[in-house]
Amino acid sequence: MENPPLNGPLLPATWPWLVRLFSCSILLLWGFATPTQGQISFEKEPILYSTAPVHDPIAELQRKIDSGEVKLAYDPQQEYLPALLEALAVPRSSQMLVFSQTSFQLQKINPRRPRALYFNDRIYLGWVQQGDLIEVASIDPELGPIFYTLDIQQSDRPRFIRDQGQCLVCHASSRTQGVPGLLVRSVFADRSGHPIIGSGTFTIDHSSPLSKRWGGWYVTGTHGPQRHLGNQVADKLARPVTIDQEAGANVTDLSNRLNTQPYLTSHSDLIALMVLEHQTQMQNYLTRATYEARSAMAYDQVMNKALDRPADTMSDSTGRRIESAVEKLIRYLLFAEEVHLTAPLAGTSAFATDFSQVGPRDSQGRSLRDFDLRTRLFKYPCSYLIYSASFDAMPPEVRQRVYQRLWDILTSQETATDFSHLSTEDRQAILEILRETKPNLPAYWAPTAG
């Protein structure tokens, strides 16, 4: 949903309910109220998105706050932000700065005062200087992202308020696979930070060319002759609207563009942005596969009972729905359409190191979190979200099909050109890493003797 400009004075802090009502363009995410394609009725059985019990990190943190087990320290400048990052194990190095006015708190956002965003595998946080609230998206293994806000006013026991559906106007669209999801947008933002929507916008993932990325974002890092839309405002008087990509290229210091002192770091790291862009859509594919299978199998249960068929009968249509969701997930999981880099990349913060240190390594020291940054993002092109709770929570019918497809592809029994980007060495390395680091693989994944 496009957030309408608010004329007049800033909303007073005593109106937090109104802030929450309209805060649907949460975090990094700029959505639009557009018709969805293949949207699942996730408010009904068997999903019950808004009423089912949740098991996401924020729900768990709230229980600890309520019981007194956790007390969030309050900072006069950044309110609860530093304490939240610590409590949720979100690295400060993940900081990214977005100056487009694509949040409800738009009157407080501009190129001189961008919004700060932070994330890990399961949490996304958004903070605005002198804002009214902190925005949060927290991943539930079965339901996907759950959206919350936290009032920045100091309290003995801060309380996260769950969104009541307003966010889903934007965050359950064709851009999020038709399920509650996340997205990263690139826009043409003018000198005030206002998006020039008529000039086009882009939904970004790992397949997006760099030339379309990061409009409305600050980007710190080096990328050689490759160009992007970050670090510069658009000239809205030009036809077509233009951005000086040369002036925004290979920026390693933001101090001449804004005052970075109010932020936790001085970076808006290039590598963090690229990981975020992969991760948000990967999460959407996982959520979509779960919703698709649960919905289709629930329908089968009704029809099996009505037709007096065995309770475990799977219809052809359900099989096709699961196959389709799995195939899309596999293609994205293995970076089938990833953009090819033409020059090495380097960030400016500790993010690449912090990110790589998390997660399992095999006996050769290899990890799916190892970066390449020369021709592609990761050294071993299989998404690290295969270790996520969302992956493990997929229905067995989906998860086992994913394992079978992975096995066929990695052992070269799958010869489709869709996966020709994977060399023999890539396939062997991914197979070996997963064998040693991914619990509960099917028995046929075990190496044969001899």
TAZIBEL-V230045 format. One record per backbone hydrogen bond with DSSP energy under -1.0 kcal/mol. CO is the residue of the C=O (numbers start at 0). NH is the residue of the N-H. If there is no record, write none. Layout:
# TAZIBEL-V230045
CO/NH  CO/NH
This chain:
# TAZIBEL-V230045
11/14  14/18  15/19  16/20  17/21  21/23  23/25  25/28  31/33  39/41  40/43  41/48  43/46  43/47  47/51  55/59  56/60  57/61  58/62  59/63  60/64  61/65  62/66  63/68  63/69  74/78  77/80  78/74  79/83  80/84  81/85  82/86  83/87  84/89  90/93  91/94  94/268  95/116  96/217  97/114  99/101  104/107  105/108  109/112  114/97  115/126  116/95  117/124  121/138  122/119  123/136  124/117  125/134  126/115  127/130  131/151  133/149  134/125  135/147  136/123  137/145  139/143  143/139  145/137  146/162  147/135  148/160  149/133  160/148  165/168  166/169  166/170  170/180  172/175  172/177  173/176  175/178  177/39  183/203  185/201  187/195  188/233  189/192  192/100  193/189  194/196  195/198  196/199  201/185  204/207  205/338  208/211  209/212  212/228  213/216  214/186  215/98  215/99  216/230  219/269  221/345  222/225  233/235  234/237  241/234  242/244  245/248  250/220  253/256  253/257  259/262  267/219  268/272  269/273  270/274  271/275  272/276  273/277  274/278  275/279  277/281  278/282  279/283  280/284  281/285  282/286  283/287  284/288  285/289  286/290  287/291  288/292  289/293  290/294  291/295  292/296  293/297  294/298  295/299  296/300  297/301  298/302  299/303  300/304  301/305  302/306  303/308  309/312  314/318  315/319  316/320  317/321  318/322  319/323  320/324  321/325  322/326  323/327  324/328  325/329  326/330  327/331  328/332  329/333  330/335  331/334  332/382  334/337  345/221  349/353  350/354  351/355  352/356  354/357  361/364  365/361  366/369  369/378  372/344  374/340  375/372  376/371  379/381  382/385  383/386  384/387  387/391  388/392  390/393  394/397  394/398  395/399  397/401  398/402  399/403  400/404  401/405  402/406  403/407  404/408  405/409  406/410  407/412  407/413  408/411  415/418  416/419  418/421  422/426  423/427  424/428  425/429  426/430  427/431  428/432  429/433  430/434  431/435  432/436  433/437  441/444  442/445
